[in-house]
Amino acid sequence: MGARYEFMVLGPLEIRRDGVPVPLGAARLRALLAALLVDAGRTVPVECLARRVWGDRQPARVPNALQNYVLRLRRALGRDLLLTRPSGYLLDVTPQDVDLHRFTALVRRGRTALEAGRPAEAAGPLHEAVRLWRGDPLPDLPAESLREVLPALGEALLDALELRIDADLALGRHARVLSELRALTGAHPLRERFHEQRMLALHRSGRQGEALDCYREAAATLARELGVDPGAGLRDAHRRVLAGDDAPAAFTGRERTAGRLPAETTSFVGRVRELDHVAELLTRTRMVTLTGVGGVGKTRLALRAATRSADAFPDGVWLADLAALTDPGLLDRAVAESLGLRNHSSRPVADAVTEHLRDRRLLLVLDNCEHLVEPVAALVLRLLRWAPQLTVLATSRERLTVPGEHVVVVPGLALPERADDTGCEALRLLADRAAASAPGFRVTEANRADVAELCHRLDGIPLAVELAAVRLNTLAAGEILDRLEDRFRLLAAPRGGGPDHRRRTLRQVIDWSHELCTEAERLLWSRLSVFTGGFDLDAAEAVGSGGALAPGDIRDLLAALVDKSIVYAGHAGPRVRYRLLETIRQYGRDRLDERGEVPAVRLRHVRHYRELAARAAAGWCGPREVDWLTRLRLDLPNIRSALDLCATAPDLTGTGLDIAVDLGRTRCWFFSSTLGEGRHWLERLLARPDAALRPEQDIAARAMTVWIALCQGDRSSVRAFLDACRPAGATPEAHPAVRFVEGAHALLVDGDSAAVDRLARAREAFRAAGLPGDAHMATMMWAMAAAFLGPRDTALATRSVYVAEAEASGAEWAGSWATWCAGVTELRYGDPARALPRLRDALARQRAVGDNWGPLWGVESLAWATAAVARPGPAATLLGAAEGLRRDMGVDLTGLLPFHTAHLSTELRVREELGDEAYVMAHDAGLTAADRVALALELTQGTRHRRE
């Protein structure tokens, strides 16, 4: 096991190895170590190190002098700790090894707790953070060293002191902080917050006169030294002292994040006690699970409780609906997507989710967990352990059995205690829903007793009540009661059973709705149960027809099921989308199983989505490519279900590979999901030893796996995947897809100019095979290779071919990338000022079509162009925005050689022009921006590209 190092900069510089001090005598050597520790774990450029070590008195040959000190530092600390990077040096230590970074993390925790109104939780980390300071930072370094860093460290300490005193005052410790505040106001007389805190502490100690004297002294100092009046905070403290208000001022913190919850489409009725109970639990526990029978309203209760509790979670409330998830292996990815993460990297998705949540205070709602209890429980346990400010609210028919879990059993709605009790929850829900579906219905003296009895016999289960409300359009309440008596004798049995009784009761309610359908409607209902999530009319006709149901019958039957609230309809773009409630879907699946039709209907489902993916791939790089992207995005749950079946049936493995490859050809994995999911399905299907694949299927799938790994920047996997594309003795010419990935590898990994010729040959091979969409992708990569690696004449000629083909295709996505490639070519071989508007236009077009992948490179290339036209400040901000987008997507730039080289060149240029401190500030502004693409468009506003 290696040595354990501790580094301390919050005071005189100290180094300990396994608890033993490590001497570093030379002052410049100590300055170099301190300069690296400030950015521990990150590459510090040579120019920045020189500035930090020598200030304005740099030696004549900085690189040589710096290398000498690096060698000496390596001898003291070990070679493995100090690493050389292309642009500088990196001290390979964790944040926990450096007191400065522990201090920063503790202050962040304390601030978050204080913002959330939990001063007791905030006080501990803030006290611990301040105790890390052993005096002025780094007083033993030469006077000219770290001049740009030391003032910021001092400011960070003062900020931490303000926060810690805020927490102490909120906890009633005003007497303890008085002497400290006296010293702080004396040492920092122009820092108004310390005066505010001292006034409050004096006032709450019963010393109002001294508090007012404190204000007069502060006001006089500000007027004398700066010629200004006290700020709003100090004036407000003065007003509160005069008014005798001793409450602490409200703490103002970071901007809140709303999160992602769906809007309610119908009114929320009742549940007052349950809401109060769940909301109270969310204030004192981190894991709450709502359980109960299907249809009892767990989801609605969870969403309403989450909305009500949103103010306690500054990083938002986020919903992950797991109902459509069939593959437990995609659970992590589903949660990541619900949080807005798009992890395209090869690292485990759970790691990305954990890292994202680690320092955030948010509420994660996991809905419909019952079919994934074990994997959900494992994920929740991991997240709760590593994200200490996370709270989870789950809904499931079965408890998750996670340590610390609080289970709330959701009952039916409150029932009328007597016939004239019209205010009970179940009756109010019935009347509310009937007002929409049966406008002529009213609760009257004549039907009140029947309505109350109906609610009782439905056990107040919201789904059952809502189904009954629909029938009030054609049946009176008494007639519905008569049918219940005839059809569902179990509903007349005395209540008091356990959970199984509730499930049977609900099944009988759905049985009753099923009986009210025609035989054709029942058959279609059962067949629609194979859909996961929503579906459109084309899918319903393809999967639901057969035997007694002709394709032409489906439209009217579907409309009838919508009218009876078995199927819900809603508009999504140009098409109407349909869906079944989960409980209704499960009921239909049972009926389908009873009919013995599950295998046949699931096979029709797979074939439909195979054909859909093939049609999308054939139409790619055509006028309807954006429509295809939208359609595939909406149908992803069904596509996943189809792929899951293919992955478990040897005779369908080839079909599954065809689907996965075609989704890659349409770039669906880039835009609608993540590269990691596409790779997941390809690797899972290719791993089946019993699959009978045609050679071209196997090669196409392996080539697509190479392409995805290349785009992820996963160099370590690419070569093995590439070798697997080639059967023994075969050459790349054997398949155009292999030619393509060979060329892409030469471009992205090797940076080899041979990529230009290889991609040109792949382009021609695709065209000869009648694959225009694939040929267009090869053309794009060919033009890109020429722009980065080819001579000027080749780059300009290739650009012209690509732009002309893209414009002729009428494809908006293809056109946006052609514009981008034209801009990059202009930047490298022409006028950067003319390149900038082209690149901005490309980014705007990518954003308009919902391209989540292109903006990574659009923002990055805008940084290159902005730097080239001598605007270093905006360029640094754009570099930060591009880095943030890559982090979100999980893309490793170092595995994409031409992009990485251009990035490093731009970063070095901009850092040199701005200076390190200004660069970091501008870079962080882009990195932390809420909408980085909008920021990039704003920074480059005023540059317009006229399309020729």
N, C-alpha and C positions, 0 to 999 in steps of 0.2 A: 504494500500500500504506500502511496506517495506521501511526502511530507505535507503537513497542514500548516498553511500560511495565514497570518493575520496582518493586515495593513491598516495603519491609523494615520489619518491626515488631519483630523479635527483637533489640532494641537500640534506639538512637535512631531515630526515624521518618525514613526516607529514601525519596525518590521519584526515579527516573531515567527519562528519556524518550530512547530511543535512546542510552543510556549516559551522558547528560548530566544532572546533578542538577537537579531542579525545586525552587526555593525556595518554601516556605510559611511565611510569617513569623508570622501570628497563631496564638496557642496554641490558641484554640477551633477554628480552621480545621483545625489538625493533629489535634485531638481528634476532630472529625467524620470526617475521613478514616480515622483509626485505628478508629473505631467501625464504619465500613462495611467496612473490610478484614477485620475479625474474621469477618464473614459474607460474604465476597466471593462474588458470583454469586448471592446470595439476597436477597430483600426484607427490609429491616430496618424494623420499624414505627417510626412517629414517636415513640411513647412510649419505646421502647427507646433510640432515638438520643438523646433528651433526657436520659434517665437516665445514659447513658454519657458524654455531653459535659459536663453540668453537675452530675451527682450530685444531692445534696439542695438545691443552690442554683440552682434553675431559674428563668429569667426569668418575668415575669408572663404574657407572650404567647409561649409556646413555639413554636407553628407559625410565627409571623412571624419570630421570631429564627432558627429553624432554616432557614427558606426563604432568609433573607439569606445565611447561610453556605453553603447549597447553591449559590446563584447565584455566589458568589465561588469556590467550589471548581470549578464548571463552567468559569469563566473560566480557571482555572489548568490544568485537565486536559482540557478539551474537553467539549462538550455530550453527545456520543455515549457517554461513559464513565459518566456518572452519570444514571440513569433514574428517572423518577417512576412510582410504582406506587400503586394505590388506598389502600393502608394505610401506605405509607412510601416508602423509596428503595432503589435497587439499584445497586451498583457493578458494572458489566458487564465483569469481567475473569475470566480463567481461573485455576484454582488454581496453575498453573505461574508466574503473574506475581507471586505473593505468597509470601514466604519462609516464613510461618507454615504455609501449606497444603502447600508442598513438604516442610517439616519433618514434618508429620503423615503424609504419604504414605510418606516414607522410614522413619519409625518403624514404620508398619504393615507394610511389607515386612520390616524387620528382625525384628519380633516374630514374624511368620508363619514365617520361616526358622528362628528359634530354637525355636519350638514344635515344628517338624518335625525337630529334631535336626541342623540344618545351621548350626553357628556360623560357619563360614568364609563362608558366603553372607550371614549376618546382619551380620557385623562391618562390611562396607563401607557399606551404607546407614545403619547406626547412627552410625558415625563421621562420615559426611557430614552427617547430621541435626544432630549436636551442633555441628559446625563452622559451621552457619548462624547460631549465636548470636554476637552481637557485644557482649554485655553484658546488663545488666538490661533487660527489655522496656519500651520507651517511657518512659524516665526524663525526657524533655523535655516531657511533657504536664502540665497543671495537676494538682495533687494530688488533686482530687476527680473527675477523669476516669477512666473505665474501671475503677472500683474493683472491680466484680464480675468483670472479665475478667482483670486482671493476676495475681491469685493463681493462677488456673487455668493461665496460661501458665507461671508458675514451676514449678508442679507437673508440667506436661508435660515440662519440661526435666529435672527430677529423675528422672522415670520413664524417660526416654530414656537418661540416664546409667546408671541401674541395668541396663537392658537391654544397653547397649554394654559395660559392665564384665562382665556375665554372659558375653557372647560372647568377650571378651578372655580371661577366665579359662578358658573351655572350650577356647581355642586355646593355652593354656600361657603366656600373657603376664602371669603374676602379678607378675613383677618390675617391669614397666612401669607397672602401675597402683597400686603401693604408695604413692608420694608423693601421687598424686591422691586416693586413698582416705583418706589421713591428713587432707588438707585438707577433704574432704567430711564426714568424721565430726566434725571440729571445727566446721564451719559448720552442720551439721545433726545435732546430738548425739542427737536423739530419733528419727531415721530408722533403724530397726533393720537394714534391708537393707544399708546401707552398712557397718555394723559386721560383719554376716555376711560380706560380700565381703572386707573387710579381714582378718578372721580367717583366711579360706581362703587369701588371697594370702600372708599371713605364714607360715602353716603349710606351704604348698607351697614356700616359699622357705627352709625349714629353720629357721624362727624360731618354734618351738612356744611357748616361754615368752612371747614378746611377743604371740602370738595369744591366750593365756590371759589376759594382762594386759588386752588389748583387751576381752575379755568382761567382766572384773571392772569395768573403767571404765564400760562401757555399762550393766551391771546397776546400778551405783551411781548413775549419772545418771538412769536411769529411775525408780529408787526415790526419789531426792531430788526430782526435778522433778514426777513424776506419781504416785508412790506405787504403782507397779505392778511386777510381775516381768517379766523378758524374755519375749518371745513364743516360740511354738513354733519358728520358724525360727532364731532366735538360740540357743535352747537346743539345737537339733539340731546347729548348727555347733559349739557347745562340746563336745557329746558326740563328734562326729567328730574334733575335734582331740585330745581325750583318748584316743580309740581309735586314733589314727594313721591315720585314713581321710582321704586327701587328694583323693578324687574329688569333683568339683563336684556340688553339690546339683542334683537334677532340676529342670528348668525347668517351671513350671506355667503353662499358657496358657489360651486361650479354650476354651469348650466345643466338643467335637467334633460334627460332623454325620455321621450314618450314611450318607446317600446313598440310593440306590434300586437294589437288586439283587434278582432273584427268588431264592426259596429253591430248593434242589436237590430234585427229586422222586425221583431214583434215586441209587444210590451212585456215587461217582466212583472209577474204577479206574485205577491206574497213573499214567503221565505224570510220574514223579518228576523225571527229568532235564529234561524240557520245562518243568515248573513252576519248577524252580530257575533255569533259563536266563531265562525270561520275567520272573520276580520280580527277578532281578539286573539285567536290562535296565531295568526300571522304576525302579531306584534311580539310574541314571546317564544315562538318555536320556529325551526327552520325547515320542517318537513310535515306537510299536512296532506292526507289522502282522503278524498271523498269517495265512498263506496256506496253501492246500492244496485238495485235491479236496473236492467236496461230500460230506458225510457222514463226514469224517475226524475230526470232533470239535473244530473250531476254537472254536465258541461255548462248549462246556463247559470247554475249557482256558482261554479268556479269562476266563470268570466265576470259575473257581476261582483263577486267578492274581490277579485283581482283589480277590477276598475276602482272599486271603493278604497282599496288599500294602496293605490298607485302613488300617492304623495309620500309614502314611507320609503319608496325605492327610487332614488335619484337617477339610477341607470335604466329605469324603465321596467315594464311588465311585458313579457314575451310569451307567445303561445306556440307550442309544438303539438300539432294534432297528429297523433300516431295511428288513427283509425285505418288509414290507407296503407300502412306499412306492413309488408308481408315477410320481408327478409330481415331477421334480427341483425345481420351483418351491416345493415344500412341505418341502424338506429342512431349511431353517433352522427352520421351525415345528416339525418333528418333534423336532429336537434341543432346542428350547426347551421343548417339552412334557415331554420326558424329564427335563429339569432342574427341572421344577416351575414353569416360567414360563408365564404366560398373558398374552401381549402383545396387548391389544385396540387398541393405538394404530395410527396410520397410518404410523409410521416403520418402516423396514426391520427385520424380525425379527432379522437377523444383528447389527444394532447393539445390540439388547436383549441378545442372548446374549453378545456381546463385553463389554458393560458389566457384565453379571452375573458373568462369569468373571474380569474384569480383576484383582481383588485376591484371588481365591480359589485355594487350593492343593487341587486335586481331580483325580481320575482319571475321565476320560470314556471309556466303552467304546462304540465304534461297531460294531455287529454287522451282518453281511450287507451289505457295501458294494459288492459286485462289479457290480451293475447301475447304480450311481451313482458310478463311480470319479472322473470328472472333477469334478462338483460337490462331492463329499465332499472331494476333495483341495484344492479351492479354499477350502472352508470351514475345513478343518483348518489350512491354511497361515495363513489370516487369524487364527484363534483363537490359534495358537501364537505369532504375532508380537505380538498385543496383550494376551495373558493370560500373562505370563511364568512363572506358577507352575502352569500347566495341563500335565497329561500325558494323552496320548491313546493308547488301546489299541484297535486296529481288527482286525476279521476280514473277509477278502475273498478271493475266488478269484484276484484280480489285485492286485498291489501298487499302492499309491496314488501312488508316485513323488513324495512330498513331501520337500523338503530335510530332511536329518537323519533320515529314516525308517530304522528297523532292521527288517529283514524276517526273520521266523522261519517256515520251512517246516515245517508240522506233518506228521509222518509217520504211518503206520499204527502201531497198537500193537505192542509188542515180541512177537515170535513165539517159539514153543518151539524150543529148539535141539536137543532130542531128544525122543523119544516120552514119556519119564517126567518131563518138565519141566512140572509142573503149576502152577508159580508165575509163569509168564510172563503179561504183561498181557492179551493177546488171549484166552488160555484162561480166565483169571480172569473176564474180562468175560462170556464165553460162559456159564460156569458160574453166574455171578451172575444174569444175565438169565433163564437157563433155570430157575433156582430159582423165579422168579416166574411164568413162562408155562408151564413144563412141570414141575410139582412132582415127578413121578416120575423125572425124569432125574438121573443121577449119572455122574460120570467114574469109570470102573472100569478094571480091568486089561483087560477085554474090548474096551472102546471107546476107550481112551486114544490109541492110534495113529491111529484115524479122526478123533478130535476134534482132535488136533494137526495132522493133514493138512488138515482143514477150515479151521482158522485160517490155515494157510499159504496155501491156495488162495483165501481171501478177502482176502489181503494185509493182514490185521489192521485193516481199515477198520471202525471201530466200528459204523456203520450196517449194514454187511453182516453183521457178527458178530451184532448184535442181531436182525436179520431171521432169521438162521439159528437163533438160540436159540428164536424163536417156533415154528419148524417142528419143533423137537425134541419137541413135544407129540404129534405124529402120525407123525413119521418118525425113524428111527434115524440116527445120524451117518453110518453107512455108506451108507444109502439117499440121504441128501442128497448125499454125495459122488458117488454114481452119477448123480444127476440133473445135477449140475454138469458131469460129464464128457460127458453126452449133450447138454446144452443150451448150455453156455457154454465152447466150446473155447478161447476166448481166455484164460480163467482158467488153463488148463493150459500156456499159453505161458511161456517163461522170462521172469522179471521183469528189469527193467533199463531199461525205456523211460522217457520223460520224462513230463511232466504229462499229455499227451494219453493216454498209456497208462493212467494211473491213472483218468482220466475214463471211458475205455472199460470198464475193469474194473468200476467202480462201476455203470455203466449195465447191464452184463451181470448184476450181482447183482440190480438192480431188475427187469431183464427176467425173471429167474428167479422173483421174487416175483409179477410180473405173470402169468406162465404158470400159477402155482398158483391164480389166481383164475378164477372162472367168467366166461363171456363177458359176462353182465349186470353182474357186479362190475367187470370191466375198463372197460365202457362208462361206468358211474357214476363210477369213478375218474377217467377222462379228463375227464368233465364237471365234476366237483368242482374240477378244477384252475383254473377261472376265478375261484374265490373267493380273495380276498386276506385273510389272517388267518383268523379263525374264521367259523363260520356255524351256523345252527340247522336243525332238521328242516324247518321251513316253507320255508326258502330252498333246502335240498337237494331238496325235492319240486318246487318251482317251477322250478328251474334244471336239475335232473338228469333230470327226466321228459321224455318225448317219444319218439315212434317205438316202439321195442321195450320201453321202460320206462314203465309206467303210474305215476301218482303213488302209488298204493297199494303198489307194489313197493319204493319207496325206503327205507322204514323198515327192512325186513329186510335189504336189500342193504347199507345203511349199517352195521347191526350186524355183518354179516359182515366188512366192511372194518375195523371196529374190532377185531374178534377177531384179524385177521391183521396188526395193527399198521401197516396202511396209513393209517388214520385214527385220530386220538387224540380221546378224548371227555373232557369235564370239565364240572362244574356251574358255572354263572355265574348266580346268582340263581335264579329259578324255572325256567329253561330249561337244557337240556343244550346245550353248545356243542361243535362239532367243529372239527378242524383237520388239515391235512396238513403233514408236515415239508416244508421248502422243496425239498429235493432230490426228494422224492416228487411234490410238486406240479409241478415242472418236467418231470419224466418224463411225468406225465399230460398236461401241456399239449402235449408232443411227439406223444403218441398222438392227442390231439384234433385236432391239425393234420393228421396223417396221414389221419384220417377225413374231413377237410374240414368239420368242424362248428364251428370256432372262431367265425365270424361269427354263426351262429344261436344258439349257446349264450351268447355274450357279450350278444347282444340280449335273450335271456331273463333274463340276469343284470340288465341295466339295467332292464328292465320290472318285475322283482320289487322292486328297491329304489325305483323310482318309485312303485309301489303301496304299499310300506311307508311311505315318507315321506308319501304322501297320506293313508293311514289314520291315521298319527300326528297329522297336522295336523287331520284331522276329529275326532279324539278329544281334542284339546288343550282344556285347561280343563274336563276331565271327571274322573271318579273314577280313571281309569287313566293320568293324565298322567305320573305319576312312573315307572310301568312303561314307558311309551313312551320317556321320557328315557333310562332304563337300556338299553333295547333299542337305541335309536339310537346310544348311546355305544359299545356293543359292536360295532355294525355299521359304524362310521365308516370303517374301512379298505376295506370293500366299497363303501360309498357313494362314497368318493373314487375308487375304480377305475371305478365307473360314470360319475361325472362326468368323469373323464379321457377315457373313450371318447366321451362326448357332446361334449366340447370339440374333438374331432378329426373328428367326422362331422357335416356340415352338416344332414343330415336328423334328427339327434338333438339338435340345439342346444336346441330347445324343450323336449324331455324333460329335459335337464340343468337348464335354468332352472326347470322345475317342481320338480325335486328340491331345488335350492338355495333356492328361495323357501319351499317347505314346511318345510325344516329351519329357516329363519328364523322361520316362523310357529310352530313348536314350541319355539323358543328353544334349539334344539340347538347353534347356533353360540355361544351365550352359555355354556352349561353344559358341553358335552362337548368343545368345541374352543375356538376364539377367534373374535372378531368379524372379525379380519383374514383368517382363512381363508374365512369366508363371503363377505366382500367380494371376495377373490381369485377365487372361482369365478364369482360374478356378473359381475365385470368381464371375466373371460376369455371367458365365454360370450357376453356382450353385444357383445364386440369383433369377433365373426365377421361379416364383411361379406356372407357368402354364406348366412346362416341365414334360413330362411323361418319367421317367427314370426307367430303370431296377435297382433293388436293388444293384446288383454288380457294375453297372456303378456309382451310387451315392457313394458307399463306396470307390471304387477305386479313384474317383476324390477327395474325401475329404481326403483320405490317402495321395495322392500326394500333396495336399495343406499343410498338416502337414509336410511332408518331406521338402518342399521348405522353409517353415517358420523356421524349425529346422536349415537348412543350413544357413539361414540369421542370425541366432542367435536371432530371435525375440521371446523371451520367453513369452512376454506378450500375444501373440496371439496363441501360440502353444497349450496350454491346452484346449482352447475353440474349436479349430479345431479338436483336438484329441477326445474330447467328442462327437463331431458331427459325427465322424466315426462310432460310435456304435449305432445302432438302439436300442430301449428300450429292455432290457433283453438279448441283444446279448453279446458275449464275443469276445476277440481278435482272438480266434481260428476260428471265422466265416469267416475270409478272410485273406489270407496270407499277403496282403499289410498292414493290420492293425497290424498284428503281427510284421511286419518289423518296422513300425514307432513307435510302443510301445518299441521295443528294441532299436531303435535309440534314442528315448527320454530318456530311462534309461541311455544310454551311454553319450549323449551330454549335457543333462540338469541336470540329477540327479547324474551322475558319479557313478552309482550303478553297482556293479559287476553282478547283476542279468541280466544285458544286454547281457552277454556272452551266457547264456542259451536261452534267448528270441530270439536272433538273430540266434542261431543255429536251433531253431524250425522254424523260418521264412524261413530259407534256405531250410529246408526239405519240408516245405509246398509249396514253389515255385517250387521245383523240382517235387513234386508230381503232381502239376498242369500243368506241361509241359512248364514252363516259365524259360528257362535257363538264359536269360539276367538278369531277376529279381533275380534269385537264385545267380547269380554271385555278384550282388550288396549286397545281404544279406551276402554272404561269405566274401566280403571285409569288411563290417561293423563288422561282427563276429570276423574276425582276428584283426581288429582295437580295438574292445572292449577287446579282450584277451590281446593285447599288453599293453593297458593302465590300465586295471582293473583286469586281471586274474592272477593266479599264474604262475610261470615261465614255468612249464611243459606244462600247457594248452596253453600258448602263443606260445611256440616253436612248439607244435604239430599243432596248428591252422595255424600258418604261413606256415608250410610245405604243408598242404592241399591247402591253398589259392594259393601258388606259383605254385604247380603242376597243379591245375585247370586252372590257367591263361595261363601257357605255353601250355597246351593241347588245349586251345581254339584257339590259333593263333591270338589272338586279341592284337593289339599293345597298345591301351589305357589301357585295362585290365592288360596287362603285366607291364606297367609303374607303375600302382598303387600297383600291387603285389610286385614289387621291392621296392617301397616306404614303404609298410607295413613291409616287411622283414627288411628294414633298421631301422625302428622305433623299432621293436622287438629286433634287435641286440643291439641297443642303450640302451634300458632299461634293458635287461637281459644278455647282452654279452659284447662285446668289442667295445667301441665307435669308435676306429680307423678302425674297420671293417665295422661299420655302415656307416661311412662318404661316402665311394665310392658308396655304394648302393643308398644312398639318392641322391647323385649327378647324378648317372646314371638315376634314376627315373625322376629327374627334366629335364635332357637333352631330354629324350624320350617324356615327356609331351610337351615340347616346340616344338619338331619336328612334333608332330601330331596336333599342333594348339590348345592344351588344355589351355584355359584361366583360368580355375578354379584350376587345380592341383598345379600350381606354387605358389599359396598363401601358401599352406601347405608344398610344397617342400622347398621353401626358409626358412620358419619358422623352419622346422625340421633340415635343414642344420645348422641353428644358434644353435640349441640345441646340435647337434653333435660337431660342431666346438668349442663350449664352453667346452664340455666334454673332448676334447683332448688338453685343455689348450692353446687355441688361442683366448684370449678374444677380441683383437682388431677386427679381421675379424668377430667374433661372434656378436659384437655390430653393425657392419655395416650390417650384414645379418638381424638382428632384425629390423633395420631401413628400409631395403628394403622390408621385409615382412609387416611391418606396412604400407608402402606406397601402396603395392598391395592391402591390405585389405581396405584402404581408397578408392582406386579407385573402388573396387568392392562393397563397402558399407556393408562389413561384420562386425558384432559386435562380437569380440572374447570373450567378457565376457559371451555370451550366449552359448558358446561351452566349457564346463567345463574342460575336460581333456586337451584340447589345451591351454586354458587360464592358467591352473595350471602349465603346463610345461613351458609356456612362462614366467610367473612371476618368477619361480625358476631360469630360465636361466638369466633373466634380473638382478635379485638380485645378482647372482654369478658374472656376468660380470661387473656390476657396482662396486662391492666390489674389484675386481681385478684391474680394470683400474683407478678407481677414477672418480668422477662425470664429471669433465671437459673433460677428454679424452673420456669418454663414450659418452657424448653428441656429441662431434665432430665426432666420428666414426659412431654413430647412424645416424646423419644428412647426412653423406656422402651416406649412403644407402637409406635414405628416399627421398633424392632429386635426386638420380641417374636417368638418362634418360631411361635406359634399366636395370631394377632391376634384371631381370632373367639372363641376360648376365653377370652382375656384380657378381651375386651369383656363376655362373659357373666359372668365372675367379678366384674368391677368393678361390675356392675349387679345382682348377686345379691341376693335379698331383695325384689325388686320382682316381683310376680306379677300377671298380667292374668287376670281371670275373664271367659271368653267368655260373652257373653249370648245 
